[in-house]
Amino acid sequence: MSFGQFFPYLAVMAIVTYIIRAVPFAMFNRQIKSRFVKSFLYYVPYAVLAVMTVPEIFFSPDMLIAGAAAFCTAVLLAYMERSLLTVAICSCAAVFAVELAAMYI
């Protein structure tokens, strides 16, 4: 990609990112009092993160069963309130163990 193509893309991306972040400040200039809207906005980041992450957990490994093992490991450790680093490392170890075991079976 040449610089002639890159900078217009960069400018559009910067403008869109700025608009997405600036519009809520312009629209909601007073405190939100609705319990429904507050609870909805509270859970939006978690829902977006889950929608972006869960498909990758299942389809990134070579085998679907390895992704399922990673997902189950992550859910179990998160339920046990382990740290994010511990959950990530153990999920990666689960994928590695399942794929290694599948190689020898």
N, C-alpha and C positions, 0 to 999 in steps of 0.2 A: 504494500500500500504506500503510495507516495504522500508527501506532505500536503499536496494540494487536495487529496481526498481525506486525509486524517483530521485536519483542523476543522472542517465543517462538521464532521461527525462528533468531534470533541465538543464543539460549541453547542450542538443540539443536545448532546448528553448533559452538559452542564446546565443548560436552560431548563430541561425537563426535570433534572434532579432538584434544582432550585425551586421550581414551581411546586413540585410535590411536597417539599419541606416548608415552603412559605405559605401556601394556601390555608393549611389548618390554623396558623397563627392569625391570618387575616379574617378567617371565618369565625373563629371562636375567641373573641376578645374578652369574654367574661367566663366565669367558672361554669362548668357543666354541672347541672343539678340533677338530671335524670339518672336514676340508678341503672336503668337498662342501658343507656348510652355509655355510662361509665364502665359497666361490666363488659360491654361489647368491646370497647376500646382497650380495656385491660388485657383481654385474651387474644386480640388480633396478632400481636407479634409472635405469640406461641403457636398459633394456628398457621401462620405463614411459614415459620421455621419448620414446623412438622411437615407441611405440604412440600417444601423444598428438600427436606432431608430424607424422609422415609422412602420415597422411590429409589433414591440413590443407594440406600442401605441394601435394598434387595437386588438391584441390578448392577452394581459396581463389581461385586465378586464374579469369578468365573462360573460359579454354581449358585442357583437360587437357594439351596439348602444352607450354604455358607452365610448368605445374607440373612436368612431366617434365624440362624444361630446367633449372629451378631445382634439382630433386633431383639431377640428374647433375652440375651445377656444384658443388653442396654436397658431394657425395661425392668428386668429384675434388679439390677444394681441401682437404677434410678429410684425404684420403689423402696429400696433399702437406704436411700438418701446418701449414697456415695458421691464423691466429688466428680465433677465433669471429666477431669483428667483420668480418674480411675475408670469411669464408664467407657471412655474412648479407648483406653489401652486394653481393657479386658474385651471389648467388642472386636478390636483388631486381632487380639490373640485368639478369639473364638473363630474368626474367619480363617486365620492361618492354620489352626488346629484341624478344622473341618476339611479344608482343602488339602492339607498334608495327609490326613487320614484317607481321603478319597484317592490320592495318588497311589497308596499302597494297598488299596482294596481291589 
